[in-house]
Amino acid sequence: MVATLIYDEYLHELNWPLGAAIALILLLVNLLVMYVTQKMMEGRYARRMGS
């Protein structure tokens, strides 16, 4: 849904700054989710290994 919004802002509305801002927010949210997931996996691995 967000990708479609970005696409529409770029190509249909020709509002490149808003499209870029939304794309950056999407990137940051994805990075945050990946970071949190990585930390959770590291914690589970450490507990299994007895550290």
C-alpha positions, 0 to 999 in steps of 0.5 A: 500500500505504501509503495503504491502511494510512493509510486502515485506521488512520483508518477501521477502527482509529480510530487517528488519531494513527498514521494521521497519523504514517504520512501525514506520513512518506509526505509527507516521503518524497515530498518527498525524492524530488521534491527529489532528482529536481529536483536531478538534472534541474538538474545534467543541464540545467546540463551540457548548457548548458555551465555 
